[in-house]
Amino acid sequence: MYLGIWKPEHDKDAQLRALTRADDAMTARPPITDEFVTPHLGSGLRTLRHKQHDDGSLFAALRYAWRSEEHETDLQLWASSDDLGLLQRAIPDIDDFARAITVIPRSQLRRA
């Protein structure tokens, strides 16, 4: 699982679609994209895509993206696996993790 932070660029909807690869035309199945709301980040997108490796085997990629206007940042969370069943079973747990993500400004972090 990976978490990325990005400088907000472009229109919010276009950027969230790009970060989740919602419009990827090179998939084995059409991407499944839904609105994904969290208590700390608000409304974002979640996309599940199925792609093929060069050898023809499938893998799944689950991506989330939000824009925090308050913190002037875009956030991206993603996980992928060759084990399609494993990723499918993990989606509820990954959703719970995504709902817990929050942005803490550097000024509020304690220095060790």
Phi and psi in degrees as GROMACS dihedral restraints (atoms count N, CA, C in turn):
[ dihedral_restraints ]
;  ai    aj    ak    al  type     phi  dphi    fc
    3     4     5     6     1  -131.7    20    10
    4     5     6     7     1   148.9    20    10
    6     7     8     9     1  -129.3    20    10
    7     8     9    10     1   127.0    20    10
    9    10    11    12     1  -122.4    20    10
   10    11    12    13     1   148.3    20    10
   12    13    14    15     1  -122.1    20    10
   13    14    15    16     1   140.3    20    10
   15    16    17    18     1  -136.5    20    10
   16    17    18    19     1   151.3    20    10
   18    19    20    21     1   -69.9    20    10
   19    20    21    22     1   130.7    20    10
   21    22    23    24     1   -62.6    20    10
   22    23    24    25     1   128.3    20    10
   24    25    26    27     1  -135.5    20    10
   25    26    27    28     1   152.7    20    10
   27    28    29    30     1    64.5    20    10
   28    29    30    31     1  -176.2    20    10
   30    31    32    33     1   -64.0    20    10
   31    32    33    34     1   139.8    20    10
   33    34    35    36     1   -54.9    20    10
   34    35    36    37     1   -51.9    20    10
   36    37    38    39     1   -61.0    20    10
   37    38    39    40     1   -42.9    20    10
   39    40    41    42     1   -63.5    20    10
   40    41    42    43     1   -41.1    20    10
   42    43    44    45     1   -67.3    20    10
   43    44    45    46     1   -42.9    20    10
   45    46    47    48     1   -64.0    20    10
   46    47    48    49     1   -38.2    20    10
   48    49    50    51     1   -65.1    20    10
   49    50    51    52     1   -38.2    20    10
   51    52    53    54     1   -67.6    20    10
   52    53    54    55     1   -43.8    20    10
   54    55    56    57     1   -65.5    20    10
   55    56    57    58     1   -30.2    20    10
   57    58    59    60     1   -94.1    20    10
   58    59    60    61     1    -4.0    20    10
   60    61    62    63     1    58.3    20    10
   61    62    63    64     1    36.8    20    10
   63    64    65    66     1   -63.2    20    10
   64    65    66    67     1   -25.8    20    10
   66    67    68    69     1  -106.3    20    10
   67    68    69    70     1    20.3    20    10
   69    70    71    72     1   -62.9    20    10
   70    71    72    73     1   116.6    20    10
   72    73    74    75     1   -87.3    20    10
   73    74    75    76     1   -10.2    20    10
   75    76    77    78     1   -99.9    20    10
   76    77    78    79     1    48.3    20    10
   78    79    80    81     1  -111.4    20    10
   79    80    81    82     1   158.8    20    10
   81    82    83    84     1   -73.6    20    10
   82    83    84    85     1   -28.0    20    10
   84    85    86    87     1  -136.2    20    10
   85    86    87    88     1   155.1    20    10
   87    88    89    90     1   -60.0    20    10
   88    89    90    91     1   138.0    20    10
   90    91    92    93     1   -59.8    20    10
   91    92    93    94     1   144.6    20    10
   93    94    95    96     1  -102.0    20    10
   94    95    96    97     1   113.3    20    10
   96    97    98    99     1  -120.2    20    10
   97    98    99   100     1   130.9    20    10
   99   100   101   102     1  -134.9    20    10
  100   101   102   103     1   154.7    20    10
  102   103   104   105     1   -67.0    20    10
  103   104   105   106     1   141.6    20    10
  105   106   107   108     1  -133.8    20    10
  106   107   108   109     1   114.7    20    10
  108   109   110   111     1  -105.5    20    10
  109   110   111   112     1   135.9    20    10
  111   112   113   114     1  -125.0    20    10
  112   113   114   115     1   155.4    20    10
  114   115   116   117     1   -66.6    20    10
  115   116   117   118     1   -28.6    20    10
  117   118   119   120     1   -98.3    20    10
  118   119   120   121     1   -30.3    20    10
  120   121   122   123     1  -108.4    20    10
  121   122   123   124     1   -10.8    20    10
  123   124   125   126     1    79.4    20    10
  124   125   126   127     1  -149.0    20    10
  126   127   128   129     1   -82.3    20    10
  127   128   129   130     1   132.9    20    10
  129   130   131   132     1  -143.5    20    10
  130   131   132   133     1  -160.4    20    10
  132   133   134   135     1  -124.6    20    10
  133   134   135   136     1   150.7    20    10
  135   136   137   138     1  -131.5    20    10
  136   137   138   139     1   130.8    20    10
  138   139   140   141     1  -129.6    20    10
  139   140   141   142     1   132.5    20    10
  141   142   143   144     1  -111.2    20    10
  142   143   144   145     1   122.7    20    10
  144   145   146   147     1  -124.2    20    10
  145   146   147   148     1   148.6    20    10
  147   148   149   150     1  -117.2    20    10
  148   149   150   151     1   123.5    20    10
  150   151   152   153     1  -123.2    20    10
  151   152   153   154     1   166.9    20    10
  153   154   155   156     1  -111.5    20    10
  154   155   156   157     1   136.5    20    10
  156   157   158   159     1   -72.9    20    10
  157   158   159   160     1   169.4    20    10
  159   160   161   162     1   -57.9    20    10
  160   161   162   163     1   -30.2    20    10
  162   163   164   165     1   -82.5    20    10
  163   164   165   166     1     1.5    20    10
  165   166   167   168     1    94.2    20    10
  166   167   168   169     1   -11.1    20    10
  168   169   170   171     1   -72.7    20    10
  169   170   171   172     1   151.9    20    10
  171   172   173   174     1   -93.0    20    10
  172   173   174   175     1   151.1    20    10
  174   175   176   177     1  -140.2    20    10
  175   176   177   178     1   159.0    20    10
  177   178   179   180     1  -115.7    20    10
  178   179   180   181     1   145.0    20    10
  180   181   182   183     1  -129.2    20    10
  181   182   183   184     1   126.5    20    10
  183   184   185   186     1  -111.9    20    10
  184   185   186   187     1   122.3    20    10
  186   187   188   189     1  -130.3    20    10
  187   188   189   190     1   143.6    20    10
  189   190   191   192     1  -127.0    20    10
  190   191   192   193     1   152.2    20    10
  192   193   194   195     1  -153.4    20    10
  193   194   195   196     1   143.2    20    10
  195   196   197   198     1  -140.8    20    10
  196   197   198   199     1   159.0    20    10
  198   199   200   201     1  -118.3    20    10
  199   200   201   202     1   128.8    20    10
  201   202   203   204     1  -103.6    20    10
  202   203   204   205     1   101.5    20    10
  204   205   206   207     1   -63.8    20    10
  205   206   207   208     1   -39.7    20    10
  207   208   209   210     1   -57.8    20    10
  208   209   210   211     1   -40.9    20    10
  210   211   212   213     1  -102.9    20    10
  211   212   213   214     1     5.2    20    10
  213   214   215   216     1    50.3    20    10
  214   215   216   217     1    53.3    20    10
  216   217   218   219     1  -149.0    20    10
  217   218   219   220     1   151.2    20    10
  219   220   221   222     1  -105.3    20    10
  220   221   222   223     1   141.4    20    10
  222   223   224   225     1  -118.7    20    10
  223   224   225   226     1   145.2    20    10
  225   226   227   228     1  -138.1    20    10
  226   227   228   229     1   129.9    20    10
  228   229   230   231     1  -122.7    20    10
  229   230   231   232     1   135.3    20    10
  231   232   233   234     1  -149.8    20    10
  232   233   234   235     1   152.2    20    10
  234   235   236   237     1  -141.5    20    10
  235   236   237   238     1   148.4    20    10
  237   238   239   240     1  -146.6    20    10
  238   239   240   241     1   157.9    20    10
  240   241   242   243     1  -158.9    20    10
  241   242   243   244     1   147.8    20    10
  243   244   245   246     1   -77.6    20    10
  244   245   246   247     1   -19.4    20    10
  246   247   248   249     1   -91.4    20    10
  247   248   249   250     1    93.0    20    10
  249   250   251   252     1   -60.3    20    10
  250   251   252   253     1   -40.2    20    10
  252   253   254   255     1   -65.0    20    10
  253   254   255   256     1   -40.5    20    10
  255   256   257   258     1   -61.5    20    10
  256   257   258   259     1   -47.1    20    10
  258   259   260   261     1   -64.2    20    10
  259   260   261   262     1   -41.7    20    10
  261   262   263   264     1   -59.0    20    10
  262   263   264   265     1   -44.1    20    10
  264   265   266   267     1   -68.0    20    10
  265   266   267   268     1   -27.4    20    10
  267   268   269   270     1   -83.0    20    10
  268   269   270   271     1   -13.3    20    10
  270   271   272   273     1   -53.9    20    10
  271   272   273   274     1   -45.9    20    10
  273   274   275   276     1   -59.2    20    10
  274   275   276   277     1   -39.0    20    10
  276   277   278   279     1   -69.8    20    10
  277   278   279   280     1   -39.5    20    10
  279   280   281   282     1   -66.8    20    10
  280   281   282   283     1   -39.5    20    10
  282   283   284   285     1   -58.3    20    10
  283   284   285   286     1   -44.7    20    10
  285   286   287   288     1   -61.3    20    10
  286   287   288   289     1   -42.7    20    10
  288   289   290   291     1   -61.3    20    10
  289   290   291   292     1   -45.4    20    10
  291   292   293   294     1   -60.8    20    10
  292   293   294   295     1   -38.9    20    10
  294   295   296   297     1   -66.7    20    10
  295   296   297   298     1   -20.1    20    10
  297   298   299   300     1   -90.1    20    10
  298   299   300   301     1   -10.5    20    10
  300   301   302   303     1   -68.1    20    10
  301   302   303   304     1   135.4    20    10
  303   304   305   306     1  -140.7    20    10
  304   305   306   307     1   160.3    20    10
  306   307   308   309     1  -102.6    20    10
  307   308   309   310     1   127.6    20    10
  309   310   311   312     1  -115.1    20    10
  310   311   312   313     1   117.1    20    10
  312   313   314   315     1   -59.6    20    10
  313   314   315   316     1   145.5    20    10
  315   316   317   318     1   -53.6    20    10
  316   317   318   319     1   -34.7    20    10
  318   319   320   321     1   -65.2    20    10
  319   320   321   322     1   -18.3    20    10
  321   322   323   324     1   -98.4    20    10
  322   323   324   325     1    -2.9    20    10
  324   325   326   327     1   -81.1    20    10
  325   326   327   328     1   140.2    20    10
  327   328   329   330     1   -83.4    20    10
  328   329   330   331     1   141.9    20    10
  330   331   332   333     1   -90.7    20    10
  331   332   333   334     1   131.1    20    10
